[in-house]
Amino acid sequence: MAIPSSSQNDVPAPNATTKKGPVVCVFCGASPGTSPAHMDAARALAHAFHANRISLVYGGGTVGLMGEVARTLVSLSGPEAVHGVIPAALVKYEQGYDPYAQSTEHEARRLLDEKVFGRTTVVADMHSRKQMMAKEVIEGGEGSGFVALSGGYGTLEELMEVVTWNQLGIHGRGIVAFNVEGYWDGLIKWVRTAVTHGFVAPPNADILVEALTAEEVVRCLKEYKKSEGRFDLEWNEK
């Protein structure tokens, strides 16, 4: 897939007159989960973002954790604080979708009301979605990064892709697993196992950081340190 570019493989220099605010991409499920703790965590994360003036970019949608974190942040910070990016094929799975609508984009605007869920961009495919979200994070201000709430296959895949990009030097943004009720314990254990077996360099175990509260998520992003084991590769060659 296309790789989002940045001036020095990490963070562009801030504009001399306008300081960009932090942008955080949240990966999470389109399901509420079986424990109310997951939805509570989504709401708590939105409150922490509001308190720290953090903008959200996420995978679009109105249901599950995805819808809850977006809806809550819009209610606190306004529609301009949230940008959803959804592939056209997934719009039809939104509640209330009209299969006879004049266009997918028209349905997206109707179902994903900007006053409730923020701005929504409909893209052609999953790769375009991930590239757009990553670009916004890379170009964001200090404290920008990626956060994984609880989710399924897609959440795990998106999380591990940005971890890999960090290791390869494509970006240097923080990556945090918001570990609600031990949801990410297995993944965190796997990272330690991969280090023990020699498949992940010990310094790179710290590319992915664990947080147990929403406030800790924000703190981890602000204090994130790039791993000394990252590859010093050049990704901007023409």
C-alpha positions, 0 to 999 in steps of 0.5 A, a space after each residue: 500500500 502507499 506509505 504516508 510521507 513526512 519530511 524526515 520520516 517523522 514529524 514535519 517542522 511546525 509552521 512558523 506562525 501556526 502551531 498544529 494541535 495533536 491529532 490522534 487516530 483511534 482504532 477500535 471495534 464497531 461493536 460495543 463488546 460484552 462488557 460495559 467497560 469498553 464503551 465506558 473507556 471510549 467515552 473516557 478517552 473522548 473526555 481526555 481528548 477534549 481536556 487536552 485539545 486533541 483532535 480525533 481521526 477514526 474509521 468513520 461509522 456510528 456504531 460500537 466503540 467507533 461511534 461512541 468515541 466520535 459522538 462523545 468528543 463531538 458533544 464536548 469539542 464540536 464537529 471540527 474535532 472529529 474526522 471519520 474516514 470510511 470506505 464506501 463499501 462499509 457505508 451500507 453496513 450503517 444502521 438505516 442505510 437505504 439501498 436505493 439511495 442516489 449515491 453512497 456519499 449522499 447516504 454517508 452524509 445522511 447517516 453520519 450527521 456532522 453535528 453528531 459524528 463530525 466530518 466524514 470522508 468517504 474513500 474508495 478502499 481500506 488502503 486509502 482510509 489507512 493512508 489518510 488517517 496516518 497522514 493526519 497523525 504524522 502531520 499533527 502537532 506534538 502529542 499526536 499518535 495512534 491508540 487502540 481501544 478494544 476491537 477485532 481483526 481489523 483493529 489488531 491489523 491496523 495497530 500492528 501496521 502502524 507498529 511496523 511502520 514505526 519500526 521501519 522509520 516511516 513515522 515516529 509517533 506514539 502508539 498506545 494500547 488502551 488495555 481495558 479489563 486485560 483485553 490486550 494482555 495476550 498481545 503484550 505477552 506476545 511482544 515479550 515472547 517475540 523478544 525472547 525468541 529473537 524476532 523483535 529486538 529488545 529496544 523495539 518492545 517499547 514501540 507499543 506502550 500500554 495504558 490502563 486509563 484514558 489519562 494515561 493514554 494521553 500522558 503516554 503520547 505526550 511522553 513517547 520516546 522513539 525506540 533506539 532499535 528503529 531502522 534508519 531508512 529513507 522512505 521519501 526517495 522519488 
